[in-house]
Amino acid sequence: MARFLTMAGALLAAPFPCLAASLNSMNEVGAAMQACWTPPANSENSSVTLSFSFKRDGTLIGPPRTTAIHVVGDDKARKAYVDAAIKALNDCLPLSFSPALAQGIAGNVFTLQFSSSKK
């Protein structure tokens, strides 16, 4: 059974360069991915959650899936927000996992919420 881990952006606010030194924990993975995220303009109070799995080499096994969307606006705004989240995820890849993290990460399902704060 796949392990589920939610990495909420609000809890992972420490800045990490996307392709820096090896990542040692899922908190570091989440922070690195959040560092690649820039919400679309005028998207306050919105969020999208993506579900995905990594290979040991830091790339994805298939495309991410959208599992939750809360975007203020029309279908065009929703699509732009989801596209921006997927772009942020892809822009961070491949991630560099430490050997220990790479050993346990492959094939597990993870979720990451991309959100924009209130203004």
C-alpha positions as CSV (number, residue, x, y, z in Angstrom):
1,M,0.0,0.0,0.0
2,A,1.3,3.4,-0.9
3,R,2.3,5.7,1.9
4,F,0.5,9.1,1.9
5,L,2.2,12.2,3.1
6,T,0.8,15.7,2.9
7,M,3.4,18.4,2.7
8,A,1.5,21.6,3.5
9,G,3.2,24.7,2.2
10,A,2.5,26.8,5.3
11,L,4.5,24.3,7.4
12,L,7.3,24.2,4.9
13,A,8.2,27.8,4.5
14,A,12.0,27.5,4.7
15,P,13.6,28.4,1.4
16,F,15.6,25.7,-0.5
17,P,17.1,26.0,-3.9
18,C,15.4,23.5,-6.2
19,L,18.5,21.7,-7.4
20,A,20.8,22.2,-4.4
21,A,22.5,19.6,-2.3
22,S,20.9,16.2,-1.6
23,L,17.6,16.3,0.2
24,N,17.5,14.2,3.4
25,S,13.9,14.3,4.5
26,M,10.4,14.8,3.1
27,N,10.2,18.2,4.9
28,E,13.2,19.3,2.8
29,V,11.6,17.9,-0.4
30,G,8.4,19.9,0.3
31,A,10.3,23.1,1.1
32,A,12.4,22.7,-2.1
33,M,9.3,22.3,-4.2
34,Q,7.5,25.2,-2.5
35,A,10.5,27.4,-3.3
36,C,9.7,26.8,-7.0
37,W,6.1,28.0,-6.6
38,T,4.8,31.4,-7.6
39,P,1.0,31.7,-7.5
40,P,-0.7,33.3,-10.5
41,A,-1.7,37.0,-10.1
42,N,-5.0,37.7,-8.5
43,S,-5.4,34.2,-7.0
44,E,-5.7,35.0,-3.3
45,N,-7.3,32.4,-1.1
46,S,-6.8,29.6,-3.7
47,S,-5.1,26.2,-3.5
48,V,-4.6,23.1,-5.5
49,T,-3.3,19.7,-4.3
50,L,-1.3,17.5,-6.5
51,S,-0.6,13.8,-6.0
52,F,2.5,12.2,-7.5
53,S,5.2,9.6,-7.0
54,F,9.0,9.9,-7.4
55,K,11.6,7.6,-8.9
56,R,14.8,7.2,-7.0
57,D,16.5,9.6,-9.5
58,G,14.3,12.5,-8.4
59,T,12.0,12.5,-11.4
60,L,8.3,11.6,-11.4
61,I,6.6,8.4,-12.2
62,G,4.0,9.7,-14.6
63,P,2.3,13.0,-14.5
64,P,0.9,14.5,-11.3
65,R,-2.8,14.2,-10.6
66,T,-4.9,17.0,-9.3
67,T,-6.7,15.7,-6.1
68,A,-8.3,19.0,-4.8
69,I,-8.9,22.4,-6.3
70,H,-10.2,25.5,-4.5
71,V,-9.7,28.4,-6.9
72,V,-11.7,31.6,-6.8
73,G,-12.8,32.5,-10.3
74,D,-14.0,30.9,-13.5
75,D,-12.7,27.8,-15.4
76,K,-9.9,29.8,-17.0
77,A,-8.7,30.9,-13.6
78,R,-8.8,27.3,-12.3
79,K,-6.9,26.0,-15.3
80,A,-4.2,28.7,-14.9
81,Y,-3.8,27.9,-11.2
82,V,-3.5,24.1,-11.8
83,D,-1.1,24.7,-14.7
84,A,1.1,27.0,-12.5
85,A,1.3,24.3,-9.8
86,I,2.2,21.6,-12.3
87,K,4.8,23.9,-13.8
88,A,6.3,24.6,-10.3
89,L,6.5,20.9,-9.7
90,N,8.2,20.2,-13.0
91,D,10.5,23.2,-12.8
92,C,12.0,21.7,-9.6
93,L,12.8,18.3,-11.1
94,P,14.8,16.4,-10.9
95,L,15.4,16.6,-7.2
96,S,18.5,15.3,-5.6
97,F,17.7,12.8,-2.9
98,S,20.3,11.5,-0.4
99,P,20.9,7.8,-0.8
100,A,18.8,7.0,2.3
101,L,15.8,9.0,1.2
102,A,16.1,7.7,-2.4
103,Q,15.9,4.2,-1.1
104,G,12.6,4.7,0.6
105,I,10.9,7.2,-1.6
106,A,10.5,5.4,-4.9
107,G,6.9,4.5,-5.8
108,N,5.2,6.0,-2.7
109,V,2.4,8.4,-3.3
110,F,2.8,11.9,-2.0
111,T,0.6,15.0,-2.0
112,L,1.6,18.6,-2.0
113,Q,-0.7,21.6,-1.6
114,F,0.2,24.8,-3.6
115,S,-1.7,27.8,-2.1
116,S,-1.8,31.5,-2.2
117,S,-2.4,33.5,0.9
118,K,-4.9,36.2,1.7
119,K,-4.0,39.7,0.8
